[in-house]
Amino acid sequence: MGDKSSTHTGAAGRDPSAGRPASVRNVVLVGHSGSGKTTLVEALALTAGAINRAGRVEDGQTVSDYDEIEHRRGRSVQLSLVPVEWDGIKINLLDTPGYADFVGELRAGLRAADAALFVVSAAQDAGSIAGATRAVWEECAAVGMPRAIVVTHLDTARTGYDELTGVCGRVFGDDPDAVLPLYLPVYGPQGPDGHAPATGLTGLLTQRLHDYSSGRCEEVPLGDALRVAEEARNRLIEGIIAESEDETLMDRYLGGDEIDIKILIGDLEKAVARGVFHPVLAAAPAADGTGQGLGTVELLELITRGFPTPPEREAPAVTTPDGAARPAVGCDPGGPLVAEVIKTASDPYVGRLSLVRVFSGTLRPDEVVHVSGHGMTERGHADHDVDERIGALSVPFGKQQRTLGQCVAGDIACVARLTRAETGDTLSAKDEPLLMEPWVMPDPLLPLAIEAHSKADEDKLSQGLARLVAEDPTMRLEQNPDTGQLVLWCLGEAHLDVALDRLRGRYGVQVDAVPYRVSLRETFGARSAGRGRHVKQSGGHGQFAICEIDVEPLPPGTGIEFVDRVVGGSVPRQFIPSVEKGVRAQAARGVAAGHPLVDIRVTLRDGKSHSVDSSDAAFQTAGALALREAALDAPIHLLEPVAELKVLVPDDFVGQVISDISGRRGRVVGTEQTSPGRTLVRAEVPEIEIGRYAVDLRSVSHGTGRFSRSYARHEPMPPQVADRVREQAGNGL
């Protein structure tokens, strides 16, 4: 930043963070899919000397995208850590997937980071900055996380740099004067493809040219032809002064005083670190893959000089495992150990690897730590508190694992052989166990019913799925008690595809997808009566039981009521519970389409018995037969589950969302403005109509919508829909 030299110390040699949290910067890269995050990480690693040649995403040669699944798909699907060193500072670059299905990886990166780089592609239309990116910006703003914006794809720009920085100023943040460029790109001659490549940057504050035409950043004075635009420079200076902690600075500036450039740069760095000013920079990889990429030196300087150190950021709150409040922890290597598992992965050679951010204390190899995980029971993660001995510590760099002697507060490392730890778990001292406040994870709302492909797969399925869910808290495994289906809940189709790919490739388990079934119910549509007669004689003791019942429908949610109205002892008292047991067992199996029967009153009014041949089993059978006979003379209604749907979308998409809900037999029950420009739509929709809503809402709202669902009740299914469901059931679908 400013006129600082571009010298650096590279990535080799000692760990600059050893014992010094102030020598660490944790930075997460955020942006929509295809914005150039992975390419930018590669360019930064090259400029910092961590690699000798930058790889390309298309060739599967980048440090970040090292997984075979990423190579096949040509995009990031998981969080990756790329540590580099610049001017004695260790920079942990956290590359996150841009596709919405992998937002869980993004949130893990946000948890581990102290600042964020938002990557915006100039190859997109102005004003089309992904809604998901804007939502993440708002999340960062809510917690005061420092942010900067990086504009990429300048060589294939569809939107001019000035126009795009203006759009960023309007989209990101309430104050456009707090989102301003520090540099303006300088373009070379137009190439055969009609695009003019950017060859340098002009510093608005320093009024110097950062020339990258030779493959290295060289600072030279600006010629008259490149004299910086005064309007852009003045606006930047005013934006910096407006956020300055020196209240006299604006008066001096407006009074005509020339403010020293060093004061402006110092105030800029402080404003960025406080999260109140968000600089816009430009970046592009070197064309030959070996030189310093455009803007990479400036970005590394911004990170090391403008982004906060771990001690300058407040750590998440901690409690004891049983919920008792504890004092806030500081980023002190000598403090109590508090670390968090931000990612879990399986390595074919070393087993389970846990990527851990240390917030307090120091993590050392072969140390016994307390592993605590709470609050994820609903997603299949049982609460657990165990002591485990950690294995070797290492720093990941693509496929490589570089051995680490210790990991101090503020740094990130890989821990081997934590067999019980899952993503989101807290590591602390065994004699002082603590639990960190969990980060917010999106609910997986896209279901996939699966079955083992073969008997061999069935034997391995349980363990493979358990490992998948342990690695990814945005995935939920459910054994539906009503349908008996094994259901894997994910965030979207790409998330599902990757999960099944990992299950097959990493754990050797092949599964088949089967149609997902919702939990339907049955009920009587009118009063009816039935007689159950179970009489058999086959030598010795026979079986004799006769019962007569009346059945009537009850209000929704009542369940099953059993009433004894027998007089005169026609059914002995000891066998009345047997009749009830038989009725309830038959109701659980259903009487028409095999779905549980609910919301009825069954009245036992008469029957017959035999002093020798009547038994508990005989009257259970008679009770079931009576209920089935009653069902033959009454309309049986199918009841379908109805979900309460809450959809949050920008105002521009409210009409499309409501129309889409109506087309799903839904009822909109209300709308409310939750924030400027965003509306919450509340509706009730049959669950059978929203199996793919996680995918469909993304299409309807252009990726800007979010929703939650919860069970409301069961209600009668329209006859034409019920007939279709029965037909599909008859065909085995």
Secondary structure, 3 states (H helix, E strand, C coil): CCCCCCCCCCCCCCCCCCCCHHHEEEEEEECCCCCCHHHHHHHHHHHCCCCCCCCCHHHCCCCCCCCHHHHHHCCCCCCEEEEEEECCEEEEEEECCCCHHHHHHHHHHHHHCCEEEEEEECCCCCCCCCHHHHHHHHHHHHCCCCEEEEEECHHHCCCCHHHHHHHHHHHCCCCHHHEEECEEEEECCCCCCCCCCEEEEEECCCCEEEECCCCCCEEEECCHHHCCCHHHHHHHHHHHHHCCCCCCHHHHHHCCCCCCHHHHHHHHHHHHHHCCCEEEEECECCCCCCCCCECHHHHHHHHHHHCCCHHHCCCCCEECCCCCECCCCCCCCCCCCEEEEEEEEEECCCEEEEEEEEEECEECCCCEEEEEECCCHHHCCCCEEEEEECCCEEEEECCEEEEECCEECCCEEEEECCCCCCCCCEEEECCCCCEECCCCCCCCCEEEEEEECCHHHHHHHHHHHHHHHHHCCCCEEEECCCCCCEEEEECCHHHHHHHHHHHHHCCCCCEEEECCCCCCEEEECCCEEEEEEEEECCCCCCEEEEEEEEEEECCCCCCEEEEECCCCCCCCHHHHHHHHHHHHHHHHHCCCCCCCECCEEEEEEEEECCCCCCCHHHHHHHHHHHHHHHHHCCCEEEEEEEEEEEEEEEHHHHHHHHHHHHCCCCEEEEEEEEECCEEEEEEEEEHHHCCCHHHHHHHHCCCCCEEEEEEEEEEECCHHHHHHHHHHHHCCC
